[in-house]
Amino acid sequence: MIDALRDDVVPHVSLAAVLDSQSTPEETAAAFDAADIVVEAATVDAARALVPEVVKRGTDIIVCSCGVFAERGFDVESFSSGPGRVLLPTGAIGGFDVLAAAARAGTRDARLTHTTIKRPSALRIEERLDSERTVFRGSAREAALTFPRTSNSSVALALATLGLDRVEVVVIADPAAASTRHVVEWESPLGRYELTFENAIDPASSGRTSAITAWSVIEVLAARPLGIGPGAVVLGPPRR
């Protein structure tokens, strides 16, 4: 993301500052004062600290570690009144436009399953596996609490559709995986949809993050002046 902004990939968007765990409170405050929008791309702990601080300033924040919203004490409704908005990139998956539309049509008899297939190391599984194994099956909320670094797409998908406790997540560890694969299956009286995504892995992420994820954030930055569009889940009041 930093490289793309420095290369002027997004028109009229420039990089004001880069913060990390070593940044001082003074540096953080100065960066927030200078920024029109903040991007969190660190950890759930960072998101937990940053989101309230940024939103109360009236500044939008793109949250990559959106598993933070699975925590019971960090309710997404707390940030629905602004003044700043929370924007969740779709990350490694897509199809949010049709799935959100289907959810708006009615959720009573709807079912949604998100299956993720990753390398065991990306899931912090140290046991040597000879074949793929299902290591988790549960709600999007439970998935985010179990795999906080690798369930962000599940959380964004759930918040855009049926909610954290109704979307089923299946996590499969595959020792032969050369990429990360996602399968999203929706079924309701409106129709049946199956979306498959096979993503190259960001080499700097220890196998955890798809290479497309950073570009999904760049797309949100590019679309923000136009009203966002289907590339993000928006938590907060509409802009007048």
C-alpha positions in Angstrom: 0.0 0.0 0.0 2.8 2.4 0.9 4.6 1.7 -2.4 1.4 2.2 -4.4 0.7 5.6 -2.7 4.3 6.8 -3.2 4.0 5.8 -6.9 0.8 7.9 -7.2 -1.3 4.9 -8.2 -4.3 6.6 -6.6 -4.9 10.1 -8.0 -5.1 13.0 -5.4 -4.2 10.7 -2.5 -0.8 11.1 -0.9 0.9 9.4 2.1 1.0 11.8 5.1 2.7 9.4 7.6 3.5 5.8 8.5 3.0 4.7 12.1 4.1 1.5 13.8 4.5 0.0 17.3 7.5 2.3 17.9 5.7 5.5 17.1 5.3 8.0 20.0 2.0 9.4 21.1 3.1 12.7 19.8 3.9 11.2 16.3 0.5 9.4 16.3 -1.5 12.6 17.2 0.4 14.6 14.6 -0.4 12.0 11.9 -4.1 11.9 12.8 -4.3 15.6 12.7 -2.8 15.6 9.2 -4.8 12.8 7.8 -8.1 12.8 5.9 -8.3 9.0 6.3 -6.4 6.5 8.3 -5.6 2.9 7.2 -5.0 0.3 9.9 -2.9 -2.6 8.6 -1.4 -4.0 11.8 -3.2 -6.2 14.3 -6.5 -6.7 16.1 -4.9 -5.0 19.2 -4.0 -2.0 17.1 -7.5 -1.8 15.6 -9.0 -2.0 19.1 -7.0 1.1 20.1 -7.2 3.1 16.9 -10.8 2.8 15.8 -12.5 4.8 18.7 -9.7 7.4 18.6 -10.0 8.0 14.9 -13.8 7.9 14.6 -14.4 10.4 17.4 -12.2 12.8 15.5 -14.6 12.6 12.5 -12.0 10.9 10.3 -12.7 7.8 8.3 -10.6 4.7 9.0 -10.0 1.6 6.8 -9.7 -1.4 9.1 -7.9 -4.4 7.8 -7.9 -6.3 11.1 -11.7 -6.3 11.1 -11.7 -9.4 13.3 -11.8 -6.9 16.1 -15.5 -6.5 15.5 -16.0 -10.2 16.5 -15.1 -9.3 20.1 -18.2 -9.0 22.3 -17.0 -5.9 24.0 -16.2 -4.1 20.7 -19.7 -3.9 19.1 -19.9 -2.6 15.6 -23.0 -0.6 16.5 -20.8 1.6 18.7 -19.4 3.1 15.5 -22.5 3.4 13.5 -23.3 7.0 14.5 -19.9 8.5 13.5 -18.9 11.2 13.0 -16.1 9.2 11.3 -16.9 6.1 9.4 -15.3 2.6 9.6 -14.6 1.1 6.1 -13.8 -2.6 5.8 -12.1 -3.7 2.6 -13.5 -6.9 1.0 -9.9 -8.2 1.0 -9.3 -11.6 -0.5 -12.8 -12.2 -1.7 -15.5 -10.4 -3.8 -19.1 -10.6 -4.8 -20.2 -8.4 -2.0 -22.5 -6.5 -4.3 -24.7 -9.5 -5.2 -24.5 -11.0 -1.7 -25.4 -7.8 0.1 -28.3 -7.3 -2.3 -29.5 -10.9 -1.7 -29.3 -10.3 2.1 -31.3 -7.1 1.7 -34.0 -9.1 -0.1 -34.5 -11.3 3.0 -32.4 -13.3 5.4 -34.9 -15.5 7.1 -34.2 -18.7 5.0 -30.8 -17.7 3.8 -27.6 -19.7 4.4 -24.0 -18.5 3.7 -20.8 -20.5 4.1 -17.3 -19.2 3.6 -14.6 -21.9 3.1 -10.9 -21.0 3.3 -8.1 -23.3 2.3 -4.6 -22.2 3.4 -1.2 -23.6 4.1 -0.9 -25.1 7.7 1.8 -22.6 8.5 -0.5 -19.7 7.7 -2.9 -21.1 10.3 -0.1 -21.6 12.8 -0.5 -25.4 12.7 2.9 -26.9 13.5 1.8 -30.5 13.1 3.0 -32.1 9.9 0.0 -32.9 7.6 0.1 -35.5 4.8 -3.2 -34.3 3.4 -5.7 -31.5 3.8 -7.6 -31.3 7.0 -10.6 -29.3 8.2 -9.3 -27.5 11.3 -12.3 -25.3 12.1 -16.0 -25.1 11.5 -18.1 -22.5 13.2 -19.5 -19.0 13.0 -17.6 -16.0 11.5 -17.4 -14.6 15.0 -15.8 -17.8 16.3 -13.5 -18.0 13.3 -12.2 -14.5 14.0 -11.5 -15.2 17.6 -9.7 -18.5 16.8 -7.8 -17.2 13.8 -7.6 -13.4 14.3 -5.0 -12.8 11.5 -6.6 -14.9 8.8 -10.4 -14.4 9.2 -10.8 -10.8 8.2 -12.6 -11.6 4.9 -15.1 -13.8 6.8 -15.9 -10.9 9.2 -16.4 -8.3 6.4 -18.6 -10.8 4.5 -20.7 -11.5 7.6 -21.1 -7.8 8.4 -22.3 -7.2 4.8 -24.8 -10.0 4.8 -26.2 -12.3 7.7 -24.1 -11.2 10.6 -21.2 -12.6 12.6 -23.2 -15.4 14.2 -25.1 -16.7 11.2 -22.3 -17.0 8.6 -20.7 -20.4 8.7 -16.9 -20.5 8.3 -14.9 -23.6 7.4 -11.1 -23.5 7.6 -9.0 -26.2 5.8 -5.3 -26.6 6.2 -3.7 -28.0 3.0 0.0 -28.8 3.0 0.0 -28.8 -0.8 -1.5 -25.4 -1.1 0.5 -23.0 -3.4 -2.1 -20.3 -3.1 -5.0 -19.3 -0.8 -8.5 -20.5 -2.0 -11.8 -19.1 -0.9 -15.3 -20.6 -1.7 -18.4 -18.5 -0.8 -21.7 -20.3 -1.1 -25.1 -18.6 -0.7 -28.5 -20.1 -0.8 -31.9 -18.5 -0.2 -35.3 -18.3 -1.9 -33.8 -15.6 -4.1 -31.2 -17.9 -5.7 -28.1 -20.0 -5.2 -24.6 -18.5 -5.7 -21.1 -20.1 -5.5 -18.1 -17.8 -5.8 -14.5 -19.1 -5.9 -11.3 -17.1 -5.5 -7.8 -18.4 -5.8 -5.2 -15.8 -4.7 -1.5 -15.6 -4.9 0.1 -15.2 -1.5 1.9 -12.0 -0.4 5.5 -13.2 0.1 6.0 -10.9 3.0 3.0 -12.3 5.0 4.3 -15.8 6.0 1.6 -17.3 3.9 -1.3 -15.5 5.8 -2.3 -12.8 3.4 -3.4 -12.8 -0.2 -1.5 -10.5 -2.6 -4.9 -8.9 -3.6 -5.6 -7.7 -0.1 -3.4 -4.6 -0.2 -4.9 -3.7 -3.6 -8.4 -4.0 -2.2 -7.5 -1.2 0.3 -6.1 0.9 -2.5 -9.4 0.4 -4.4 -11.3 1.7 -1.3 -9.0 4.8 -1.2 -9.6 5.4 -5.0 -13.4 4.9 -4.7 -13.9 7.0 -1.5 -14.3 10.3 -3.3 -16.9 8.7 -5.6 -19.0 7.3 -2.7 -17.1 4.0 -2.0 -19.1 1.5 -4.2 -19.1 -2.3 -3.6 -15.4 -2.5 -2.7 -16.0 -1.9 1.0 -18.4 -2.5 3.9 -19.3 0.9 5.4 -20.0 1.2 9.1 -21.2 4.7 10.0 -23.5 7.4 8.9 -23.9 8.4 5.2 -22.1 11.5 4.1 -24.4 14.4 3.3 
